[in-house]
Amino acid sequence: MRMQEPQIQLIENHPESQGTIGSLWYILKKKWWLIPPCIVITISFAYYLTKSPGFYKATAVVRSPTASTFRIDRNSALSRLLGSQAYGSLSTEVEIIKGRELAGRVIEKLGYAKRSETPEQQWRMMILGLQARLQIERKTMTSLIEITASSMSPKEATDIANAVATEYIELYKRFKEGTWRNLIDQMDIELQTVKADLVASRKRLYDYAEREGLTTAYASLLGETQYYGVSDSPQNAINLKSNIEAMELELEVKKKSLGNANPGVVILEDKIAVSKLRLEQVKKEADESYDKQFDLTNVAAEVMFNRQLYTILMSRQQELKAQYLMQLQQPELVENAWEPLWPSKPNRRPVLLMSAFVGLIAGLGLALIIEYMDNSIHTTEDMARFTGLPVLGKIPRLGKGRKIPKGNALITYNGVKSTRKSWIMESYRQSYRAFQLKVMATFNGNGRGILPEYSEKTENNKPQGLTMLVTSSVPNEGASLVAANLAISISQIGRKVLLVDTDYRYPTQHKLLGLDARAGLADMLTGEITWDQVVSKSSIDNLSVIVSGWEGKQFDLSAVLSSNEMIDFINWAREKFDVIIFDSPPAVLASESLAISSKVSGVVLVVRANTTEKDVVLQAKETIQDSGGNIVGTVLTFAADGEKSYRNYFRK
């Protein structure tokens, strides 16, 4: 009765692949060794890049008087006169320090080149180069300006910063003092011109007043006394005109009452005529007086304008002088630049920290890439999840080589000392013992126990031996070694075991157990020898061996293994032995395994850790099951040695 096959779970990833975090944690645990080399490589590369000479920075600090000196009111007359020059600011001073003129002075002061001896193109390049190495910043809420110079030489950076600071102070002094002195000189010239115009206009006013006899009016126009001296002609004309109008009204009344010939009427008419003549004379005198007064007013207005302009300019001159006295304060070198002890760029510490982080990310990425590209089975969990088959054992590798071990690879327990480390061999033996016990438990649970009392019975109630096939997917997975050690382990518990080598292409069992490669299973199945003659006793108690025996024969081995003779042989062997183990070639490459798998109680599939690909294992599983074989479990070979605690335990 074949045990129920477990449900196949085609899981392509890892045991913890149900969640992203679990999958990443699984990969990190398995591929953690990739991270330290990546970190070391990235840090080494960053260290190499930052090993070249770095840039040094030196900073000098100056205090500008611009922000703390007297500020001119924007609406004042002086501000309108000075324009933008009246409004100095730290931003302006920063731009002056960055300017080409100051850069050229620094180049000449440090002896790099002379302007008169340097070609224009080269001089411009030197100016631009120096400006690129300067960083000018103002400290917030202060009048301090920081002048920072950078260079590959700490001394050169210091010299440039100090030279820029001192040249700025000299340039400030020369430029500001010259500017203010030019303004004062211009103001003096303008003041002298206005003063001359005032004197000339006053002289013209005096001359006109003397010539026209208007001294009192002249004094009044200049605001020196009250005006009374101009003729009363306008008022007299008004009075005369009123009197004439009154007399004309009286004349009309008298003419109506007395008649035109009345002497009173005639006398009144004569008075009216005389008054009109007087009115015309008064008007003429008034016009002449107004003409003189108008000319006098024009001359006086010119005097007053010149006097007011002179007063304004005098005030501006005093204000300008006061501002000049305040501007006599020069910029001050607060702090000389010190020669830096360490380069400011590149800053190696953050670069190395960032490179370590990049190495960590690169290691994780590399682990993910390798894990994604790696299609092999690594652990028993991988094998169980991917194949859906029980894992019967995990066999550690002997040593660190990738070849199948020879010599002391058998667990003989015969007192022969191993050339390998005792703790490694002991762990190796114990893993086969655990594998053997799990195989026993598996077949017992299937009704095909290894112990005679649990074995299948014939009709005469005689116990029958257990048959199993040990195979692999591809060559070099250690299937022959697993079959030999499983046979040894079972024989050491007192059970009669028959180990049959069915791989005629690469026979192995006679080499492992030290037997002669004489006639074997092929000779027996073809009738050349009897069944009793083909069985060889090994040096291990209870263990008999049948070698392959096909070497040099030309026939279809699969057909022979599928024949009735093979069935008869298996029945004969089950009567003679408790356990019959067939060692067969890889199931994916050779058909011999398929021919035998359907005739045995169960198949053990051997998988090599870190080598066998998942697709190949799945193909072998499907091939065996399709041919009627019952895979009872798998065994992982060439696995890691195990935890350090186990190694320490077996050392004792």
C-alpha positions as CSV (number, residue, x, y, z in Angstrom):
1,M,0.0,0.0,0.0
2,R,1.5,3.3,-1.1
3,M,1.4,6.2,1.3
4,Q,-0.6,9.2,0.3
5,E,1.5,11.7,-1.6
6,P,1.8,15.2,0.0
7,Q,0.3,18.1,-1.8
8,I,2.9,19.8,-4.0
9,Q,3.6,23.5,-3.2
10,L,5.5,25.2,-6.0
11,I,7.1,27.9,-4.0
12,E,9.8,29.6,-6.1
13,N,11.2,31.8,-3.4
14,H,12.2,31.3,0.3
15,P,10.6,29.8,3.3
16,E,9.5,33.2,4.6
17,S,8.3,34.3,1.2
18,Q,4.7,34.9,2.3
19,G,5.7,38.5,3.4
20,T,8.2,41.0,2.1
21,I,9.8,41.7,5.4
22,G,10.1,38.0,6.2
23,S,11.6,37.3,2.8
24,L,14.2,40.1,3.2
25,W,15.0,38.9,6.7
26,Y,15.5,35.4,5.4
27,I,17.8,36.6,2.6
28,L,19.7,38.8,5.1
29,K,20.3,35.9,7.4
30,K,21.5,33.7,4.5
31,K,23.5,36.2,2.6
32,W,24.8,38.4,5.4
33,W,28.4,37.7,4.5
34,L,28.0,39.8,1.3
35,I,27.4,43.0,3.3
36,P,30.8,43.4,5.1
37,P,32.8,43.0,1.8
38,C,30.6,45.6,0.1
39,I,31.0,48.0,3.0
40,V,34.7,47.5,3.0
41,I,34.9,48.1,-0.8
42,T,32.8,51.2,-0.8
43,I,34.7,52.7,2.2
44,S,38.1,51.9,0.6
45,F,36.9,53.5,-2.7
46,A,35.7,56.6,-0.9
47,Y,38.9,56.8,1.1
48,Y,40.9,56.5,-2.1
49,L,38.9,59.3,-3.7
50,T,39.3,61.6,-0.7
51,K,42.9,60.7,-0.2
52,S,43.9,63.4,-2.7
53,P,45.0,66.8,-1.3
54,G,41.9,68.7,-0.2
55,F,40.9,72.4,-0.2
56,Y,41.8,74.5,2.8
57,K,39.7,77.5,3.9
58,A,40.9,80.6,5.8
59,T,38.6,83.4,7.0
60,A,39.4,87.0,7.9
61,V,36.7,89.2,9.6
62,V,36.4,93.0,9.0
63,R,34.0,95.5,10.5
64,S,32.5,97.9,8.0
65,P,31.6,101.4,9.3
66,T,28.7,101.7,6.8
67,A,26.0,100.2,9.0
68,S,26.9,102.1,12.2
69,T,27.7,105.6,10.9
70,F,25.5,108.6,10.4
71,R,22.7,107.9,7.9
72,I,21.3,110.8,5.8
73,D,17.5,111.3,5.7
74,R,16.3,110.2,2.3
75,N,14.0,113.2,2.1
76,S,16.7,115.7,3.0
77,A,18.3,118.2,0.6
78,L,21.7,116.6,1.0
79,S,20.3,113.1,0.1
80,R,18.9,114.6,-3.1
81,L,22.3,116.1,-3.8
82,L,24.4,113.0,-3.1
83,G,21.9,110.6,-4.7
84,S,22.8,106.9,-4.3
85,Q,26.2,107.7,-2.7
86,A,24.4,108.7,0.5
87,Y,23.1,105.2,1.1
88,G,26.1,102.9,1.9
89,S,25.1,99.3,2.9
90,L,26.9,96.1,3.8
91,S,25.5,94.6,0.6
92,T,27.4,97.3,-1.4
93,E,30.6,96.6,0.6
94,V,30.3,92.9,-0.2
95,E,30.0,93.6,-3.9
96,I,33.0,95.9,-3.7
97,I,35.1,93.2,-2.1
98,K,34.0,90.8,-4.9
99,G,34.9,93.3,-7.5
100,R,37.6,93.1,-10.2
101,E,39.5,96.1,-9.0
102,L,40.1,94.7,-5.5
103,A,41.0,91.2,-7.0
104,G,43.6,92.8,-9.2
105,R,45.2,94.7,-6.3
106,V,45.4,91.4,-4.3
107,I,47.1,89.6,-7.3
108,E,49.7,92.3,-7.5
109,K,50.2,92.5,-3.7
110,L,50.8,88.7,-3.4
111,G,53.2,88.9,-6.3
112,Y,51.3,86.6,-8.7
113,A,51.5,89.0,-11.6
114,K,51.7,92.6,-12.5
115,R,49.0,94.3,-14.5
116,S,51.4,96.1,-16.8
117,E,53.3,93.0,-17.6
118,T,50.4,90.5,-18.0
119,P,48.5,89.9,-21.3
120,E,44.8,90.9,-21.1
121,Q,43.4,87.4,-21.5
122,Q,45.7,86.0,-18.9
123,W,45.0,88.8,-16.5
124,R,41.2,88.3,-16.8
125,M,41.6,84.5,-16.2
126,M,43.6,85.3,-13.0
127,I,40.9,87.7,-11.9
128,L,38.2,85.1,-12.4
129,G,40.2,82.4,-10.7
130,L,40.8,84.5,-7.6
131,Q,37.1,85.6,-7.5
132,A,36.1,81.9,-7.7
133,R,38.2,81.1,-4.6
134,L,36.6,83.9,-2.5
135,Q,33.5,83.6,-0.5
136,I,32.2,86.9,1.0
137,E,29.4,86.8,3.6
138,R,27.9,89.3,6.0
139,K,27.0,88.1,9.5
140,T,23.3,88.7,10.2
141,M,22.3,91.7,12.3
142,T,26.0,92.9,12.5
143,S,28.3,95.1,10.5
144,L,30.9,92.2,10.2
145,I,31.9,90.8,6.9
146,E,33.6,87.4,6.6
147,I,36.2,87.0,3.9
148,T,36.9,83.3,3.2
149,A,39.6,82.2,0.7
150,S,40.1,78.5,-0.4
151,S,43.2,76.9,-1.7
152,M,45.0,73.6,-1.9
153,S,47.7,75.2,0.3
154,P,46.7,76.4,3.8
155,K,49.3,79.2,3.7
156,E,48.1,80.5,0.4
157,A,44.5,80.5,1.6
158,T,45.5,82.5,4.7
159,D,47.6,85.0,2.6
160,I,44.7,85.5,0.2
161,A,42.1,86.1,2.9
162,N,44.3,88.6,4.8
163,A,45.4,90.4,1.6
164,V,41.8,90.8,0.5
165,A,40.9,92.2,4.0
166,T,43.7,94.8,4.0
167,E,43.2,95.8,0.4
168,Y,39.5,96.3,1.1
169,I,40.4,98.7,3.9
170,E,42.8,100.6,1.7
171,L,40.4,100.7,-1.2
172,Y,37.6,101.9,1.1
173,K,39.8,104.6,2.5
174,R,40.9,105.8,-0.9
175,F,37.6,105.6,-2.5
176,K,35.4,107.0,0.2
177,E,37.7,109.8,1.2
178,G,38.1,110.9,-2.4
179,T,34.4,110.7,-3.0
180,W,33.6,112.9,0.0
181,R,36.3,115.4,-0.8
182,N,35.0,115.7,-4.4
183,L,31.5,116.3,-3.1
184,I,32.7,119.0,-0.7
185,D,34.7,120.7,-3.4
186,Q,31.7,120.7,-5.7
187,M,29.6,122.1,-3.0
188,D,32.0,124.9,-2.4
189,I,32.1,125.8,-6.1
190,E,28.3,125.9,-6.3
191,L,28.1,127.9,-3.1
192,Q,30.5,130.5,-4.4
193,T,28.5,130.8,-7.7
194,V,25.3,131.3,-5.8
195,K,26.9,133.9,-3.5
196,A,28.2,135.8,-6.5
197,D,24.7,135.8,-8.1
198,L,23.2,137.1,-4.8
199,V,25.7,139.9,-4.6
200,A,25.0,140.9,-8.2
201,S,21.3,140.8,-7.8
202,R,21.4,142.9,-4.6
203,K,23.5,145.5,-6.4
204,R,21.0,145.7,-9.3
205,L,18.2,146.2,-6.7
206,Y,20.1,149.1,-5.0
207,D,20.9,150.8,-8.3
208,Y,17.3,150.6,-9.5
209,A,15.8,151.9,-6.2
210,E,18.3,154.8,-6.2
211,R,17.6,155.7,-9.8
212,E,13.8,155.6,-9.4
213,G,13.6,157.0,-5.9
214,L,12.1,153.9,-4.5
215,T,14.3,153.3,-1.4
216,T,11.3,152.8,0.9
217,A,9.7,150.3,-1.5
218,Y,13.0,148.5,-1.9
219,A,13.3,148.1,1.9
220,S,9.8,146.7,2.1
221,L,10.4,144.2,-0.7
222,L,13.4,142.9,1.2
223,G,11.3,142.5,4.4
224,E,13.2,145.2,6.2
225,T,10.4,147.7,7.0
226,Q,6.7,148.2,6.3
227,Y,5.8,149.7,2.9
228,Y,4.2,153.2,3.0
229,G,6.1,155.2,0.3
230,V,4.4,154.4,-2.9
231,S,2.0,157.0,-4.4
232,D,-1.7,157.1,-3.2
233,S,-2.9,157.5,-6.8
234,P,-5.1,154.4,-6.9
235,Q,-7.1,155.5,-3.8
236,N,-7.4,159.1,-5.1
237,A,-8.7,157.9,-8.4
238,I,-11.3,155.9,-6.6
239,N,-12.4,158.9,-4.5
240,L,-12.5,161.1,-7.6
241,K,-14.6,158.6,-9.5
242,S,-17.1,158.4,-6.5
243,N,-17.3,162.2,-6.3
244,I,-18.0,162.5,-10.1
245,E,-20.7,159.9,-9.9
246,A,-22.4,161.7,-7.0
247,M,-22.2,165.1,-8.8
248,E,-23.6,163.6,-12.0
249,L,-26.6,162.3,-10.0
250,E,-27.1,165.7,-8.3
251,L,-26.8,167.4,-11.7
252,E,-29.6,165.2,-13.1
253,V,-31.9,166.1,-10.2
254,K,-31.3,169.8,-10.5
255,K,-31.8,169.8,-14.3
256,K,-35.2,168.3,-13.8
257,S,-36.2,170.7,-11.1
258,L,-34.4,173.9,-12.0
259,G,-33.7,173.5,-15.7
260,N,-30.5,173.6,-17.7
261,A,-30.0,177.4,-17.5
262,N,-30.0,177.6,-13.7
263,P,-26.7,179.0,-12.4
264,G,-26.4,176.2,-9.9
265,V,-26.6,173.6,-12.7
266,V,-23.9,175.4,-14.7
267,I,-21.6,175.6,-11.7
268,L,-22.1,171.9,-11.0
269,E,-21.3,171.0,-14.6
270,D,-18.1,172.9,-14.4
271,K,-17.1,171.0,-11.2
272,I,-17.8,167.7,-12.9
273,A,-15.6,168.6,-15.9
274,V,-12.7,169.7,-13.6
275,S,-13.0,166.4,-11.6
276,K,-12.9,164.3,-14.7
277,L,-9.7,166.0,-15.9
278,R,-8.2,165.4,-12.5
279,L,-9.2,161.7,-12.7
280,E,-7.4,161.2,-15.9
281,Q,-4.3,162.8,-14.5
282,V,-4.4,160.6,-11.4
283,K,-4.8,157.4,-13.6
284,K,-1.8,158.4,-15.6
285,E,0.3,158.9,-12.4
286,A,-0.9,155.5,-11.1
287,D,0.1,153.6,-14.2
288,E,3.6,155.1,-14.1
289,S,3.9,154.2,-10.4
290,Y,2.8,150.6,-11.0
291,D,5.4,150.2,-13.8
292,K,8.2,151.2,-11.6
293,Q,7.0,149.1,-8.8
294,F,6.7,146.0,-11.0
295,D,10.3,146.3,-12.2
296,L,11.4,146.8,-8.6
297,T,9.5,143.6,-7.6
298,N,11.2,141.6,-10.3
299,V,14.7,142.7,-9.2
300,A,13.8,142.1,-5.6
301,A,12.4,138.6,-6.3
302,E,15.7,137.7,-7.9
303,V,17.6,138.8,-4.8
304,M,15.3,136.9,-2.5
305,F,15.7,133.7,-4.7
306,N,19.5,134.0,-4.6
307,R,19.4,134.6,-0.9
308,Q,17.2,131.6,-0.2
309,L,19.3,129.4,-2.5
310,Y,22.5,130.6,-0.8
311,T,21.0,129.7,2.6
312,I,20.0,126.2,1.4
313,L,23.5,125.6,0.0
314,M,25.1,126.8,3.2
315,S,22.9,124.3,5.1
316,R,23.9,121.5,2.7
317,Q,27.5,122.3,3.0
318,Q,27.4,122.1,6.8
319,E,25.4,118.8,6.6
320,L,28.0,117.4,4.1
321,K,30.9,118.4,6.3
322,A,29.2,116.7,9.3
323,Q,28.7,113.5,7.2
324,Y,32.3,113.6,6.1
325,L,33.5,113.8,9.6
326,M,31.4,110.8,10.5
327,Q,32.8,108.9,7.4
328,L,36.3,109.4,8.6
329,Q,35.9,106.0,10.5
330,Q,37.6,103.3,8.4
331,P,36.8,99.6,8.2
332,E,38.6,97.6,10.9
333,L,40.3,94.2,10.6
334,V,38.6,92.4,13.5
335,E,40.2,89.0,13.0
336,N,43.2,87.9,10.9
337,A,42.9,84.7,9.0
338,W,44.7,81.7,10.7
339,E,46.4,79.0,8.7
340,P,43.9,76.1,8.7
341,L,45.1,72.8,10.2
342,W,42.8,70.5,8.3
343,P,41.3,70.7,4.9
344,S,37.7,71.7,4.8
345,K,36.9,69.8,1.6
346,P,36.5,66.9,1.1
347,N,35.2,66.3,4.5
348,R,36.2,62.7,4.9
349,R,34.1,61.7,7.9
350,P,30.6,62.2,6.3
351,V,31.9,60.8,3.0
352,L,33.1,57.6,4.7
353,L,29.8,57.3,6.7
354,M,27.8,57.8,3.5
355,S,30.0,55.2,1.7
356,A,29.4,52.7,4.6
357,F,25.6,53.3,4.1
358,V,26.0,52.9,0.4
359,G,28.0,49.7,1.0
360,L,25.2,48.4,3.2
361,I,22.6,49.1,0.5
362,A,24.8,47.6,-2.1
363,G,25.3,44.5,-0.1
364,L,21.6,44.1,0.4
365,G,21.0,44.7,-3.3
366,L,23.7,42.2,-4.2
367,A,22.2,39.6,-1.9
368,L,18.8,40.1,-3.4
369,I,20.2,39.8,-7.0
370,I,22.2,36.7,-6.1
371,E,19.2,35.2,-4.4
372,Y,17.0,36.0,-7.3
373,M,19.4,34.5,-9.8
374,D,20.2,31.5,-7.6
375,N,17.8,28.7,-8.4
376,S,19.4,26.1,-6.2
377,I,18.2,24.5,-3.0
378,H,20.1,25.6,0.1
379,T,18.3,24.4,3.1
380,T,16.0,21.7,4.3
381,E,13.3,24.4,4.5
382,D,13.8,25.2,0.9
383,M,13.5,21.6,-0.1
384,A,10.4,21.0,2.0
385,R,8.6,24.1,0.8
386,F,9.5,23.7,-2.8
387,T,9.0,19.9,-3.4
388,G,6.3,19.3,-0.9
389,L,8.1,16.2,0.3
390,P,9.2,15.2,3.8
391,V,12.9,15.8,4.6
392,L,14.3,12.6,6.0
393,G,17.8,13.8,6.7
394,K,20.5,16.5,6.5
395,I,24.0,15.2,5.8
396,P,26.9,17.6,6.5
397,R,29.8,17.9,4.2
398,L,33.2,16.5,5.2
399,G,35.6,19.3,4.8
400,K,35.1,22.4,2.7
401,G,35.7,20.9,-0.8
402,R,32.9,20.5,-3.3
403,K,34.0,17.0,-4.4
404,I,32.4,13.9,-3.1
405,P,34.6,12.8,-0.2
406,K,36.5,9.5,-0.4
407,G,38.3,7.3,2.1
408,N,36.7,7.8,5.5
409,A,33.3,8.8,4.1
410,L,31.6,5.6,5.5
411,I,30.2,5.4,9.0
412,T,31.8,2.0,9.9
413,Y,32.1,2.3,13.7
414,N,34.6,-0.4,13.4
415,G,37.3,1.2,15.6
416,V,39.3,2.5,12.7
417,K,40.6,6.0,13.5
418,S,39.6,8.7,11.0
419,T,42.1,11.1,9.5
420,R,39.6,13.9,9.8
421,K,38.8,15.8,12.9
422,S,37.0,13.6,15.3
423,W,34.2,16.0,16.0
424,I,33.5,16.4,12.2
425,M,33.3,12.7,11.7
426,E,31.1,12.2,14.8
427,S,28.7,14.9,13.6
428,Y,28.7,13.2,10.2
429,R,27.9,9.8,11.7
430,Q,25.2,11.2,13.9
431,S,23.4,12.8,10.9
432,Y,23.3,9.4,9.2
433,R,22.0,7.8,12.4
434,A,19.2,10.4,12.5
435,F,18.5,9.9,8.8
436,Q,18.3,6.1,9.3
437,L,15.8,6.5,12.2
438,K,13.6,8.8,10.3
439,V,13.6,6.4,7.3
440,M,12.5,3.7,9.7
441,A,9.8,5.8,11.2
442,T,8.6,6.8,7.7
443,F,8.2,3.2,6.5
444,N,6.7,2.1,9.8
445,G,4.0,4.7,9.4
446,N,3.4,3.4,5.9
447,G,2.8,-0.2,7.1
448,R,6.1,-1.4,5.8
449,G,8.2,-1.4,8.9
450,I,11.8,-2.3,8.9
451,L,11.4,-4.5,11.9
452,P,10.3,-8.1,11.0
453,E,7.2,-7.9,13.2
454,Y,5.9,-4.9,11.2
455,S,6.9,-6.1,7.8
456,E,4.6,-7.3,5.1
457,K,3.6,-11.0,5.4
458,T,3.2,-13.6,2.7
459,E,0.5,-16.1,2.6
460,N,2.4,-18.5,4.9
461,N,2.8,-15.6,7.4
462,K,6.5,-15.2,6.7
463,P,7.8,-11.6,7.0
464,Q,9.1,-9.9,3.8
465,G,12.0,-7.5,3.6
466,L,11.6,-3.8,2.8
467,T,12.8,-2.5,-0.6
468,M,13.8,1.1,-1.2
469,L,15.5,3.0,-4.0
470,V,18.1,5.7,-3.4
471,T,18.5,8.1,-6.4
472,S,19.2,11.7,-7.2
473,S,18.3,14.2,-9.9
474,V,21.7,14.7,-11.5
475,P,25.2,13.2,-10.9
476,N,27.6,14.1,-8.1
477,E,24.8,14.6,-5.5
478,G,26.1,11.8,-3.2
479,A,23.4,9.3,-3.8
480,S,25.7,6.2,-3.8
481,L,27.4,7.4,-0.6
482,V,23.9,7.9,1.0
483,A,22.9,4.5,0.0
484,A,26.0,2.9,1.4
485,N,25.9,4.7,4.7
486,L,22.2,4.1,5.1
487,A,22.8,0.4,4.5
488,I,25.7,0.4,7.1
489,S,23.6,2.2,9.6
490,I,20.7,-0.2,9.3
491,S,23.0,-3.2,9.4
492,Q,24.5,-2.0,12.6
493,I,21.2,-2.3,14.4
494,G,21.2,-6.1,13.6
495,R,19.1,-6.1,10.4
496,K,20.2,-8.0,7.4
497,V,20.7,-5.5,4.6
498,L,21.4,-6.1,0.9
499,L,22.9,-3.2,-1.0
500,V,22.4,-3.4,-4.8
501,D,24.4,-1.2,-7.2
502,T,22.4,-0.6,-10.4
503,D,24.6,2.1,-11.9
504,Y,26.6,0.2,-14.6
505,R,28.0,3.4,-16.1
506,Y,29.6,4.7,-13.0
507,P,29.6,1.8,-10.4
508,T,30.6,3.0,-7.0
509,Q,29.7,0.6,-4.2
510,H,32.5,-1.9,-4.8
511,K,35.0,1.0,-4.5
512,L,33.4,2.3,-1.3
513,L,33.2,-1.1,0.4
514,G,36.5,-2.5,-0.9
515,L,35.0,-5.4,-3.1
516,D,36.1,-6.9,-6.3
517,A,34.3,-5.7,-9.5
518,R,33.3,-9.2,-10.5
519,A,30.0,-10.5,-11.8
520,G,27.0,-8.7,-10.6
521,L,23.3,-8.1,-11.0
522,A,23.5,-8.0,-14.8
523,D,25.1,-11.4,-14.9
524,M,22.4,-12.8,-12.6
525,L,19.5,-11.3,-14.5
526,T,20.8,-12.7,-17.8
527,G,21.1,-16.2,-16.2
528,E,24.9,-16.4,-16.3
529,I,25.2,-17.0,-12.5
530,T,22.7,-17.9,-9.8
531,W,21.3,-15.5,-7.2
532,D,23.3,-16.9,-4.4
533,Q,26.5,-16.5,-6.3
534,V,26.0,-12.8,-7.0
535,V,25.8,-11.8,-3.4
536,S,29.1,-10.7,-1.7
537,K,29.7,-10.4,1.9
538,S,31.2,-7.1,3.0
539,S,33.5,-6.4,6.0
540,I,30.6,-5.0,7.9
541,D,28.4,-7.4,9.8
542,N,24.9,-8.0,8.4
543,L,25.7,-6.1,5.1
544,S,25.8,-7.9,1.8
545,V,26.4,-6.3,-1.6
546,I,25.6,-7.0,-5.2
547,V,27.8,-5.0,-7.5
548,S,26.6,-3.6,-10.9
549,G,28.3,-6.1,-13.2
550,W,27.1,-4.4,-16.4
551,E,30.5,-3.2,-17.5
552,G,31.4,-4.3,-21.0
553,K,28.0,-5.8,-21.7
554,Q,25.9,-4.6,-24.7
555,F,22.2,-4.7,-23.9
556,D,19.2,-2.5,-22.8
557,L,19.6,-2.2,-19.1
558,S,16.1,-0.6,-18.6
559,A,14.5,-3.6,-20.3
560,V,16.4,-6.0,-18.1
561,L,15.3,-4.1,-14.9
562,S,11.7,-4.1,-16.1
563,S,11.6,-7.8,-16.8
564,N,10.0,-10.5,-14.7
565,E,13.5,-11.7,-13.7
566,M,13.9,-8.5,-11.8
567,I,10.6,-9.0,-10.1
568,D,11.6,-12.5,-9.2
569,F,14.9,-11.3,-7.9
570,I,13.3,-8.7,-5.6
571,N,10.9,-11.3,-4.2
572,W,13.9,-13.6,-3.6
573,A,15.8,-10.8,-1.9
574,R,12.9,-9.9,0.4
575,E,12.8,-13.5,1.7
576,K,16.6,-13.4,2.4
577,F,17.1,-9.9,3.8
578,D,15.3,-7.5,6.0
579,V,16.1,-4.4,3.9
580,I,17.1,-4.2,0.2
581,I,18.6,-0.8,-0.9
582,F,19.0,-0.1,-4.6
583,D,21.6,2.5,-5.6
584,S,20.5,3.8,-9.0
585,P,21.8,6.5,-11.5
586,P,20.2,10.0,-11.6
587,A,16.5,9.9,-12.4
588,V,16.6,12.8,-14.8
589,L,19.4,11.3,-17.0
590,A,18.9,7.5,-16.8
591,S,15.8,5.4,-17.1
592,E,17.1,2.6,-14.8
593,S,15.8,4.5,-11.7
594,L,12.3,4.7,-13.3
595,A,12.3,1.0,-14.0
596,I,13.2,0.1,-10.4
597,S,11.1,2.8,-8.6
598,S,7.7,1.2,-9.4
599,K,8.9,-2.1,-8.0
600,V,10.2,-1.0,-4.6
601,S,8.3,0.1,-1.4
602,G,9.6,3.7,-1.6
603,V,12.1,6.1,-3.1
604,V,14.5,8.4,-1.3
605,L,15.5,11.4,-3.4
606,V,19.0,12.8,-2.7
607,V,19.5,16.6,-3.2
608,R,22.8,18.4,-3.0
609,A,22.7,21.7,-1.1
610,N,23.7,24.9,-2.9
611,T,24.1,23.0,-6.2
612,T,21.0,21.2,-7.3
613,E,18.5,23.5,-9.0
614,K,14.9,23.5,-8.0
615,D,13.6,22.9,-11.5
616,V,15.8,19.8,-11.8
617,V,14.5,18.4,-8.5
618,L,10.9,19.1,-9.5
619,Q,11.6,17.3,-12.9
620,A,13.0,14.3,-11.1
621,K,10.1,14.2,-8.7
622,E,7.5,14.3,-11.5
623,T,9.4,11.7,-13.5
624,I,9.6,9.2,-10.7
625,Q,5.9,9.7,-9.7
626,D,4.8,9.5,-13.3
627,S,6.6,6.2,-13.6
628,G,4.7,4.8,-10.6
629,G,7.4,5.4,-8.0
630,N,6.6,6.4,-4.4
631,I,8.9,9.1,-3.1
632,V,8.8,8.8,0.7
633,G,11.2,11.7,1.3
634,T,14.3,13.6,0.5
635,V,17.8,13.9,2.0
636,L,20.0,17.0,1.8
637,T,23.7,16.3,1.3
638,F,26.8,18.5,1.6
639,A,25.0,20.8,4.0
640,A,26.7,23.3,6.3
641,D,28.4,21.9,9.4
642,G,25.8,23.3,11.8
643,E,25.9,25.6,14.8
644,K,29.0,26.2,16.7
645,S,27.5,24.7,19.8
646,Y,27.2,21.4,18.0
647,R,30.8,21.5,17.0
648,N,31.8,22.3,20.5
649,Y,29.7,19.5,21.8
650,F,31.2,16.8,19.4
651,R,34.7,18.0,20.2
652,K,34.4,16.8,23.8
